[in-house]
Amino acid sequence: MEMKKLGKSDLVVPVWCLGTMTFGNQTPEADGHAQIDAALEAGLNFLDTAEMYPVNPVRAETVGRTEEIIGNWVGKSGRRGDVLIATKIVGPSKLARDERGITAETLREAVDSSLRRLQTDVIDLYQLHWPQRGSYHFRQHWGFAPEKQDRAATRANMEEVMAEMGRIQSAGKVRHFGTSNESAWGMTRWNQLAADTGGPRMETVQNEYSLLCRMYDTDMAEMSHQEEVSLLSYSPLAAGLLTGKYAGGARPEGSRASINGDLGGRITPRAEAATDAYVALAAKHGVDPVHMALAWAAERPFMGSVIFGATTMPQLQHILDGMDVTLTDELREGIAETYRAHPLPY
């Protein structure tokens, strides 16, 4: 199992991370525990979760359930020392907490609640799920309007939150911090603030990244290199599109698309055409499309860890079976050509 150091931290993680956002909804607790066991057996000891999970859909009554399931595994197994756990605080949200979003007060509340649910004394990586000021992520980049942000309020909030991060880290409750759904400006601002104040660095950023979503390749890739920040990529299979299971309008029972329709705006005619091209490319080279997509993401120079999820154990085993797949130069060139033909499909 290839291991990567995250940012400038002392966290060394496998290049693969088990995402858990279906635990407690599509994935029952017993199955979630079985997935953690199987991942550990394969040498994968990195888990990603969030206070708002499970999803599909997010509901106020289920917020925190995924963390509780992981915590129950920790309590039953006694293996807290065998896993690294990353979790997140939501930004402004009516469902997960309230409209306060991320402040010093809510950060304290959220960390303590996650510690309790996870049945642990310390969180290895704690992330801001999306910026307090808003974000162009979640397929919102088409109408993104940063000029509407309040600059003074943004800076004041960052300073307040950074100070509380330092207190939380000093108390031993969180080892390291990261962000999610952030921009290049946000990442550099956070880490300049840390340098100026002695606060904790943002060692990671968790953004969407896949063959169908490559916005990270420009400014964010440069930020990763210059600022020594690692990407934790989510949706590396484009919410299942890159498996090919939705080809021809198929909607397998129990799949994400059968529950929420267009996969949060990812299913478009252009995305379907791009997916067909990548699936055909994988077939041409005798590679499973799932293994191709994940192997490609894992070898990107800015990658810290590729976060994948599996609703069922067979899906997880299929992914684990492809962890040793490497791409040929010819296949890499085929991917580059396909990307030029199908840029930004959603």
C-alpha positions in Angstrom: 0.0 0.0 0.0 1.5 3.3 -1.1 1.7 5.8 1.8 1.6 9.6 1.6 2.5 12.3 4.1 -0.3 14.9 4.3 1.0 18.5 3.9 3.7 19.3 6.4 2.0 17.2 9.1 3.1 14.0 10.7 0.1 12.2 9.3 1.1 9.4 6.9 -1.9 7.8 5.2 -2.5 5.3 2.5 -3.2 6.7 -1.0 -6.7 5.3 -0.6 -9.2 6.4 2.0 -12.5 4.7 2.9 -15.4 7.2 2.6 -18.3 6.5 4.9 -21.1 8.9 3.9 -23.6 6.1 3.2 -23.1 4.5 6.6 -26.5 4.7 8.4 -28.6 5.2 5.3 -27.9 3.1 2.3 -25.3 1.1 4.2 -26.5 -0.5 7.5 -24.3 -0.4 10.6 -23.2 -4.0 10.4 -22.2 -3.6 6.8 -20.3 -0.4 7.6 -18.4 -2.3 10.3 -17.6 -5.0 7.9 -16.3 -2.5 5.4 -13.9 -1.0 7.9 -12.7 -4.5 8.8 -12.2 -5.3 5.1 -10.4 -2.1 4.5 -8.0 -2.7 7.4 -7.3 -6.2 6.1 -6.3 -4.6 2.8 -3.9 -2.2 4.5 -6.2 0.8 4.3 -6.5 2.5 7.7 -7.8 5.9 6.8 -11.5 6.8 7.3 -13.3 10.0 6.2 -16.6 11.1 7.6 -18.5 14.3 8.6 -20.9 15.4 11.2 -23.6 15.8 8.5 -23.4 12.3 7.3 -25.1 10.1 6.1 -26.3 11.6 2.8 -28.7 10.6 0.0 -30.4 12.6 1.3 -29.1 14.7 4.3 -31.8 14.7 6.9 -31.8 16.6 10.2 -32.8 13.4 12.0 -29.8 11.4 10.7 -27.1 14.0 11.2 -24.2 12.4 13.2 -25.4 8.8 12.6 -22.3 7.9 10.5 -19.9 9.1 13.2 -21.9 7.1 15.7 -21.5 4.0 13.6 -17.8 4.5 13.3 -17.7 5.2 17.1 -19.6 1.9 17.8 -17.0 0.1 15.7 -14.2 1.7 17.8 -16.0 0.8 21.0 -16.6 -2.8 20.0 -13.3 -3.5 18.3 -11.0 -1.6 20.6 -8.9 -0.8 17.5 -8.9 3.1 17.7 -5.1 3.0 17.4 -5.3 1.1 14.1 -7.2 3.8 12.2 -6.8 7.4 11.2 -10.1 9.3 11.3 -10.9 12.5 9.4 -14.2 14.4 10.0 -15.7 17.8 9.3 -17.8 20.6 10.6 -20.5 21.9 8.3 -20.7 25.5 7.0 -24.0 27.4 7.3 -26.8 24.8 7.1 -30.4 24.5 8.2 -30.1 20.7 8.2 -26.9 19.9 10.0 -27.0 22.4 12.8 -28.2 26.0 12.1 -27.3 29.1 10.1 -24.4 30.1 12.4 -22.1 28.0 10.3 -18.4 28.0 11.4 -17.6 30.2 14.3 -15.4 29.7 17.4 -18.5 28.7 19.3 -19.8 26.2 16.8 -16.3 24.8 16.2 -16.0 23.9 19.9 -19.5 22.4 19.9 -18.9 20.4 16.7 -15.5 19.0 17.8 -16.8 17.9 21.2 -19.9 16.3 19.6 -17.8 14.4 17.0 -15.4 13.2 19.7 -18.4 11.8 21.7 -20.0 10.2 18.7 -16.7 8.7 17.5 -15.8 7.4 21.0 -12.4 8.9 20.8 -10.2 11.4 22.6 -8.7 12.9 19.5 -9.5 13.5 15.9 -6.6 13.0 13.5 -7.8 15.4 10.8 -10.6 18.0 11.3 -11.9 19.8 8.3 -14.2 22.7 7.5 -16.8 21.1 5.2 -17.3 24.3 3.1 -16.3 27.9 3.6 -18.3 30.2 5.8 -18.2 32.7 3.0 -19.7 30.3 0.4 -18.1 28.2 -2.3 -18.1 27.6 -6.0 -18.1 23.8 -5.4 -21.1 21.4 -5.5 -21.6 22.3 -9.2 -22.2 26.0 -8.3 -19.3 27.4 -10.3 -21.4 28.4 -13.2 -23.1 31.1 -11.2 -20.3 31.9 -8.6 -20.2 35.5 -7.6 -17.4 36.2 -5.2 -18.0 40.0 -5.4 -21.0 39.4 -3.2 -18.8 38.2 -0.3 -18.3 40.6 2.6 -14.5 40.9 2.8 -14.3 42.3 6.3 -16.6 39.6 7.7 -14.7 36.9 5.9 -11.4 38.0 7.3 -12.8 38.5 10.8 -14.3 35.0 10.7 -11.1 33.4 9.6 -9.2 35.1 12.4 -11.8 34.0 15.0 -11.8 30.4 13.7 -8.0 30.2 13.4 -7.6 31.3 17.1 -10.1 28.6 18.2 -8.4 26.0 16.1 -5.2 26.7 18.0 -7.0 26.3 21.4 -8.5 23.0 20.3 -5.2 21.7 19.0 -3.5 22.8 22.2 -6.1 20.9 24.2 -5.2 17.7 22.4 -8.6 17.3 20.8 -7.5 17.6 17.1 -4.1 16.7 15.7 -4.3 18.5 12.4 -6.7 20.7 10.4 -7.8 20.9 6.8 -10.5 22.4 4.6 -13.0 21.2 2.0 -14.6 22.7 -1.1 -12.1 25.5 -0.9 -10.4 27.8 -3.5 -6.8 28.7 -4.1 -7.4 32.1 -2.5 -9.0 30.5 0.6 -6.2 28.0 1.1 -3.4 30.6 0.8 -5.3 33.0 3.0 -5.7 30.3 5.7 -2.0 29.3 5.7 -0.7 32.9 5.6 -2.9 33.6 8.6 -1.4 30.5 10.3 2.1 31.8 9.6 1.3 35.3 10.8 -0.4 34.1 14.1 1.2 30.8 14.9 -2.1 29.0 14.4 -2.5 25.6 12.9 -1.9 25.1 9.2 -4.5 23.7 6.8 -2.6 20.6 5.8 -5.2 19.3 3.4 -8.1 20.3 1.1 -10.9 17.9 0.3 -12.3 18.9 -3.1 -14.1 17.0 -5.8 -11.7 15.5 -8.3 -12.2 12.9 -11.0 -11.8 12.3 -14.7 -15.0 14.3 -15.1 -14.2 17.0 -12.7 -10.7 18.5 -13.1 -11.0 22.0 -11.8 -8.1 21.3 -9.4 -5.6 20.9 -12.2 -4.8 24.7 -12.5 -4.6 27.2 -9.6 -5.3 24.6 -6.9 -2.6 22.3 -8.2 -0.1 25.2 -8.1 -1.3 26.0 -4.6 -0.7 22.3 -3.5 2.9 22.4 -4.8 3.8 25.9 -3.5 2.0 25.7 -0.1 2.6 22.0 0.5 -1.0 21.1 0.9 -2.3 17.6 0.0 -5.6 17.0 -1.9 -8.1 14.5 -0.5 -10.2 13.9 -3.5 -13.9 13.0 -3.2 -16.2 11.5 -5.8 -13.2 10.0 -7.8 -15.8 7.9 -9.6 -18.0 10.9 -10.3 -20.7 9.7 -7.9 -20.7 6.3 -9.8 -20.9 7.7 -13.4 -17.4 6.4 -14.2 -18.4 2.8 -13.3 -20.5 2.8 -16.4 -23.5 1.6 -14.5 -25.7 4.5 -15.6 -25.0 4.0 -19.3 -28.0 4.3 -21.6 -30.1 5.9 -18.9 -29.9 2.8 -16.6 -30.7 3.5 -12.9 -29.9 0.4 -10.9 -32.1 -0.1 -7.9 -30.5 1.2 -4.7 -28.0 3.3 -6.6 -27.5 7.0 -5.9 -29.1 8.0 -9.1 -32.2 6.0 -8.3 -32.5 8.0 -5.1 -31.6 11.6 -6.1 -32.0 11.6 -9.9 -29.3 13.6 -11.5 -26.5 13.0 -8.9 -26.5 16.6 -7.8 -26.3 18.0 -11.3 -23.6 15.6 -12.5 -25.8 13.7 -15.0 -25.8 15.8 -18.2 -25.7 14.8 -21.9 -22.1 16.1 -22.0 -21.2 14.0 -18.9 -22.8 10.9 -20.3 -20.8 11.3 -23.6 -17.6 11.8 -21.6 -18.3 8.8 -19.4 -19.0 6.6 -22.5 -15.6 7.7 -23.9 -13.7 6.8 -20.7 -15.5 3.5 -20.3 -14.7 2.7 -24.0 -11.0 3.7 -23.4 -10.7 1.4 -20.4 -12.2 -1.5 -22.4 -9.8 -0.8 -25.3 -6.9 -1.2 -22.9 -8.4 -4.2 -21.0 -8.7 -2.3 -17.7 -11.8 -2.1 -15.5 -13.2 1.5 -15.7 -13.4 1.7 -11.9 -9.8 0.7 -11.5 -8.6 3.0 -14.3 -10.4 6.1 -12.8 -9.0 5.4 -9.3 -5.5 4.6 -10.4 -5.4 7.8 -12.5 -6.5 9.9 -9.5 -4.0 8.2 -7.1 -1.0 9.0 -9.3 -1.7 12.7 -9.6 1.3 14.7 -8.2 -0.8 16.7 -5.7 -2.8 13.7 -4.3 -2.7 12.9 -0.7 -5.4 10.2 -0.6 -8.3 9.2 -2.9 -11.6 9.0 -1.0 -13.9 6.4 -2.4 -17.2 5.0 -1.0 -19.0 1.8 -1.5 -22.6 1.1 -0.6 -22.1 -2.6 -0.4 -19.4 -5.1 0.4 -19.2 -6.4 -3.2 -18.6 -2.9 -4.4 -15.9 -2.4 -1.8 -14.2 -5.7 -2.7 -14.2 -4.7 -6.4 -12.4 -1.5 -5.6 -9.9 -3.2 -3.3 -9.2 -5.8 -6.1 -7.9 -3.0 -8.3 -5.6 -1.2 -5.9 -2.5 -2.6 -7.6 -3.5 -1.4 -11.1 -1.1 0.9 -12.8 -1.6 2.8 -16.0 0.5 2.4 -19.1 1.9 5.5 -20.9 -0.4 4.7 -23.8 -3.5 4.7 -21.5 -2.4 8.0 -19.9 -2.2 9.5 -23.3 -5.6 8.2 -24.2 -7.0 9.8 -21.0 -5.4 13.1 -22.0 -6.9 12.9 -25.5 -10.3 12.1 -24.1 -10.1 15.0 -21.6 -9.3 17.4 -24.5 -12.4 16.1 -26.3 -14.6 16.3 -23.2 -13.5 19.1 -20.9 -15.6 20.1 -17.8 -18.6 17.9 -18.7 -20.5 19.2 -15.6 
